[in-house]
Amino acid sequence: MSGYVSIHPSELDPDQRALYERIVGGPRAGSPAGLLAADGRLQGPFGLMLLSPEVGHPLQELGAAIRFRSSLDDLMRESVILAVAVERKSEFEWHVHSRVSEALGIDPLVVAAIGRRDDAALPDHLRPVVRMARSIATRNSMSEVALARHGLGDRAFFETLVTATYYALLADLLQSFGVGLPAGVPERFAGGDQDC
């Protein structure tokens, strides 16, 4: 399957242009992973959002709320995102959020442990959150989800649940459209499960 290539900026209609400007000019503008390809096209799920600005605007806004305005700390949020990326084998999200995690100063040993599914190597407080994210991503037993609620409180539980389901949706969109990695970035999941 040939992967989807985002609409070139010169071909955007006014609604698509408004969404494009909102994404590149919003809080993601300083992302260490880069939103734009060399030719100015949006990369990853953002390029897909241009297909329907009416849906793309609220979808990107939900992502911005998760990343920049939720009460989850950086470690918890990025751990949830990375756990979903591993379970869904989402190359793009792993690539982006492993780099985001590095830029945020998250211990690379934690990132590697999530990548290996090595819960024993995770800090105690992250284990239930990562297990919950995996359960959501794999649509397996929701018992891990119920267990996580007790330790998190309702607000953090809600935000963790929304984060995991949002990134599972992005993984599905990326895989359905065959959206790949930026040029020159090696695949992480090509040979099955791999260490970071």
DRENDO-1510 file (C-alpha; in Angstrom, 1 decimal, always signed):
<recs>
REC; n; res; u; v; w
REC; 1; MET; +0.0; +0.0; +0.0 .
REC; 2; SER; +1.3; +3.4; -0.9 .
REC; 3; GLY; +1.3; +5.9; +1.9 .
REC; 4; TYR; -0.7; +9.0; +1.9 .
REC; 5; VAL; +1.1; +12.2; +1.1 .
REC; 6; SER; -0.2; +15.3; +2.7 .
REC; 7; ILE; -1.6; +18.2; +0.7 .
REC; 8; HIS; +1.1; +20.7; -0.4 .
REC; 9; PRO; +0.7; +24.1; +1.2 .
REC; 10; SER; +0.3; +25.7; -2.2 .
REC; 11; GLU; -2.8; +23.6; -2.9 .
REC; 12; LEU; -4.7; +24.3; +0.4 .
REC; 13; ASP; -8.2; +25.8; +0.2 .
REC; 14; PRO; -9.1; +28.5; +2.7 .
REC; 15; ASP; -10.5; +26.1; +5.3 .
REC; 16; GLN; -7.4; +23.9; +5.0 .
REC; 17; ARG; -5.1; +26.9; +5.1 .
REC; 18; ALA; -6.7; +28.1; +8.4 .
REC; 19; LEU; -6.2; +24.6; +10.0 .
REC; 20; TYR; -2.6; +24.5; +8.7 .
REC; 21; GLU; -1.9; +27.9; +10.2 .
REC; 22; ARG; -3.5; +26.9; +13.5 .
REC; 23; ILE; -1.3; +23.7; +13.7 .
REC; 24; VAL; +2.0; +25.3; +12.7 .
REC; 25; GLY; +1.4; +28.5; +14.6 .
REC; 26; GLY; +0.0; +26.9; +17.8 .
REC; 27; PRO; +1.7; +25.4; +20.8 .
REC; 28; ARG; +3.3; +22.6; +18.7 .
REC; 29; ALA; +5.4; +25.1; +16.8 .
REC; 30; GLY; +8.5; +24.4; +18.8 .
REC; 31; SER; +8.1; +20.6; +18.7 .
REC; 32; PRO; +11.5; +18.8; +18.7 .
REC; 33; ALA; +10.2; +16.3; +16.2 .
REC; 34; GLY; +9.1; +18.8; +13.6 .
REC; 35; LEU; +5.6; +19.2; +12.2 .
REC; 36; LEU; +6.7; +19.9; +8.6 .
REC; 37; ALA; +8.4; +18.1; +5.9 .
REC; 38; ALA; +11.1; +20.0; +4.0 .
REC; 39; ASP; +8.6; +21.0; +1.4 .
REC; 40; GLY; +6.2; +22.5; +4.0 .
REC; 41; ARG; +3.7; +19.6; +4.1 .
REC; 42; LEU; +2.3; +18.7; +7.5 .
REC; 43; GLN; +3.7; +15.3; +8.7 .
REC; 44; GLY; +1.9; +12.5; +10.5 .
REC; 45; PRO; -1.7; +12.8; +11.6 .
REC; 46; PHE; -1.7; +16.6; +11.0 .
REC; 47; GLY; -1.6; +16.1; +7.2 .
REC; 48; LEU; -4.6; +13.8; +7.5 .
REC; 49; MET; -6.5; +16.4; +9.5 .
REC; 50; LEU; -6.4; +18.7; +6.4 .
REC; 51; LEU; -8.6; +16.2; +4.5 .
REC; 52; SER; -11.6; +17.5; +6.6 .
REC; 53; PRO; -10.9; +20.8; +8.4 .
REC; 54; GLU; -14.4; +20.6; +10.1 .
REC; 55; VAL; -13.2; +17.4; +11.8 .
REC; 56; GLY; -9.5; +18.3; +11.8 .
REC; 57; HIS; -9.9; +21.5; +13.8 .
REC; 58; PRO; -11.5; +19.9; +16.9 .
REC; 59; LEU; -9.3; +16.8; +16.6 .
REC; 60; GLN; -6.0; +18.8; +16.7 .
REC; 61; GLU; -7.5; +21.0; +19.5 .
REC; 62; LEU; -8.1; +17.9; +21.6 .
REC; 63; GLY; -4.5; +16.9; +21.0 .
REC; 64; ALA; -3.3; +20.3; +22.0 .
REC; 65; ALA; -5.4; +20.2; +25.2 .
REC; 66; ILE; -3.9; +16.8; +26.0 .
REC; 67; ARG; -0.3; +17.9; +25.4 .
REC; 68; PHE; -0.3; +21.4; +26.7 .
REC; 69; ARG; -3.2; +22.0; +29.1 .
REC; 70; SER; -4.1; +18.7; +31.0 .
REC; 71; SER; -3.1; +18.2; +34.6 .
REC; 72; LEU; -1.0; +15.1; +33.7 .
REC; 73; ASP; +2.7; +15.7; +34.2 .
REC; 74; ASP; +5.1; +15.2; +31.3 .
REC; 75; LEU; +6.3; +11.8; +32.4 .
REC; 76; MET; +2.8; +10.4; +32.9 .
REC; 77; ARG; +1.5; +11.8; +29.6 .
REC; 78; GLU; +4.4; +10.7; +27.5 .
REC; 79; SER; +4.5; +7.3; +29.1 .
REC; 80; VAL; +0.8; +6.8; +28.1 .
REC; 81; ILE; +1.5; +8.0; +24.6 .
REC; 82; LEU; +4.6; +5.7; +24.2 .
REC; 83; ALA; +2.8; +2.7; +25.6 .
REC; 84; VAL; +0.0; +3.2; +23.0 .
REC; 85; ALA; +2.5; +3.6; +20.3 .
REC; 86; VAL; +4.2; +0.3; +21.2 .
REC; 87; GLU; +1.0; -1.7; +21.4 .
REC; 88; ARG; -0.3; -0.2; +18.1 .
REC; 89; LYS; +3.1; -0.4; +16.5 .
REC; 90; SER; +2.7; +3.3; +15.5 .
REC; 91; GLU; +6.0; +4.2; +14.0 .
REC; 92; PHE; +5.3; +7.9; +13.7 .
REC; 93; GLU; +4.0; +8.4; +17.2 .
REC; 94; TRP; +6.9; +6.4; +18.7 .
REC; 95; HIS; +9.4; +8.5; +16.7 .
REC; 96; VAL; +7.8; +11.8; +17.6 .
REC; 97; HIS; +7.1; +11.1; +21.3 .
REC; 98; SER; +10.4; +9.4; +22.0 .
REC; 99; ARG; +12.0; +12.6; +20.8 .
REC; 100; VAL; +9.5; +14.8; +22.8 .
REC; 101; SER; +10.3; +12.7; +25.9 .
REC; 102; GLU; +14.0; +13.3; +25.4 .
REC; 103; ALA; +13.5; +17.0; +25.0 .
REC; 104; LEU; +11.4; +17.1; +28.2 .
REC; 105; GLY; +14.2; +15.4; +30.1 .
REC; 106; ILE; +12.4; +12.1; +30.7 .
REC; 107; ASP; +14.8; +9.3; +31.7 .
REC; 108; PRO; +15.7; +7.3; +28.6 .
REC; 109; LEU; +15.7; +4.2; +30.7 .
REC; 110; VAL; +11.9; +4.7; +31.3 .
REC; 111; VAL; +11.4; +5.2; +27.5 .
REC; 112; ALA; +13.4; +2.1; +26.8 .
REC; 113; ALA; +11.4; +0.1; +29.4 .
REC; 114; ILE; +8.1; +1.1; +27.9 .
REC; 115; GLY; +9.5; +0.1; +24.5 .
REC; 116; ARG; +10.4; -3.3; +25.8 .
REC; 117; ARG; +7.1; -3.7; +27.8 .
REC; 118; ASP; +9.4; -4.1; +30.9 .
REC; 119; ASP; +7.1; -3.0; +33.7 .
REC; 120; ALA; +9.5; -4.1; +36.4 .
REC; 121; ALA; +11.9; -1.4; +35.2 .
REC; 122; LEU; +9.3; +1.4; +35.5 .
REC; 123; PRO; +8.9; +3.6; +38.6 .
REC; 124; ASP; +6.1; +2.1; +40.8 .
REC; 125; HIS; +3.7; +5.0; +40.1 .
REC; 126; LEU; +3.9; +4.6; +36.3 .
REC; 127; ARG; +3.1; +0.9; +36.2 .
REC; 128; PRO; -0.7; +1.1; +36.5 .
REC; 129; VAL; -0.8; +4.0; +34.1 .
REC; 130; VAL; +1.2; +2.2; +31.4 .
REC; 131; ARG; -0.8; -1.0; +31.9 .
REC; 132; MET; -4.0; +1.0; +31.5 .
REC; 133; ALA; -2.7; +2.6; +28.3 .
REC; 134; ARG; -1.8; -0.9; +27.0 .
REC; 135; SER; -5.2; -2.3; +27.8 .
REC; 136; ILE; -6.9; +0.6; +26.0 .
REC; 137; ALA; -4.6; +0.3; +23.0 .
REC; 138; THR; -5.1; -3.5; +22.7 .
REC; 139; ARG; -8.8; -3.4; +23.6 .
REC; 140; ASN; -8.0; -6.2; +26.1 .
REC; 141; SER; -9.2; -6.6; +29.6 .
REC; 142; MET; -10.4; -3.4; +31.1 .
REC; 143; SER; -9.4; -4.6; +34.6 .
REC; 144; GLU; -6.2; -2.7; +34.3 .
REC; 145; VAL; -8.2; +0.4; +33.6 .
REC; 146; ALA; -10.4; -0.1; +36.6 .
REC; 147; LEU; -7.3; -0.7; +38.8 .
REC; 148; ALA; -5.7; +2.5; +37.6 .
REC; 149; ARG; -8.7; +4.6; +38.6 .
REC; 150; HIS; -8.2; +3.9; +42.3 .
REC; 151; GLY; -4.7; +5.3; +42.4 .
REC; 152; LEU; -5.2; +8.3; +40.1 .
REC; 153; GLY; -8.3; +10.1; +41.2 .
REC; 154; ASP; -11.1; +11.0; +38.8 .
REC; 155; ARG; -9.5; +13.9; +36.9 .
REC; 156; ALA; -6.2; +12.2; +36.2 .
REC; 157; PHE; -8.0; +9.0; +35.4 .
REC; 158; PHE; -10.2; +10.8; +32.9 .
REC; 159; GLU; -7.3; +12.6; +31.3 .
REC; 160; THR; -5.2; +9.4; +31.1 .
REC; 161; LEU; -8.1; +7.6; +29.5 .
REC; 162; VAL; -8.7; +10.4; +26.9 .
REC; 163; THR; -4.9; +10.6; +26.2 .
REC; 164; ALA; -4.7; +6.8; +25.5 .
REC; 165; THR; -7.8; +6.7; +23.3 .
REC; 166; TYR; -6.8; +9.8; +21.4 .
REC; 167; TYR; -3.4; +8.4; +20.5 .
REC; 168; ALA; -4.9; +5.0; +19.7 .
REC; 169; LEU; -7.2; +6.9; +17.2 .
REC; 170; LEU; -4.1; +8.6; +15.7 .
REC; 171; ALA; -2.3; +5.3; +15.4 .
REC; 172; ASP; -5.4; +3.9; +13.6 .
REC; 173; LEU; -5.6; +6.8; +11.2 .
REC; 174; LEU; -1.8; +6.7; +10.4 .
REC; 175; GLN; -1.9; +3.0; +9.7 .
REC; 176; SER; -5.2; +3.1; +7.7 .
REC; 177; PHE; -3.7; +5.8; +5.4 .
REC; 178; GLY; -0.2; +4.2; +5.3 .
REC; 179; VAL; +1.4; +7.3; +6.7 .
REC; 180; GLY; +5.0; +6.6; +7.3 .
REC; 181; LEU; +8.0; +8.1; +9.0 .
REC; 182; PRO; +9.8; +11.2; +7.8 .
REC; 183; ALA; +12.5; +10.4; +5.2 .
REC; 184; GLY; +15.6; +8.8; +6.6 .
REC; 185; VAL; +14.1; +7.7; +9.9 .
REC; 186; PRO; +14.5; +3.9; +10.4 .
REC; 187; GLU; +11.4; +1.8; +11.4 .
REC; 188; ARG; +11.3; +0.6; +14.9 .
REC; 189; PHE; +8.7; -2.1; +14.6 .
REC; 190; ALA; +9.6; -3.5; +11.2 .
REC; 191; GLY; +11.0; -6.7; +12.6 .
REC; 192; GLY; +8.5; -7.1; +15.4 .
REC; 193; ASP; +9.1; -6.0; +18.9 .
REC; 194; GLN; +12.5; -4.3; +19.4 .
REC; 195; ASP; +14.3; -2.6; +22.2 .
REC; 196; CYS; +14.7; +1.1; +21.9 .
</recs>
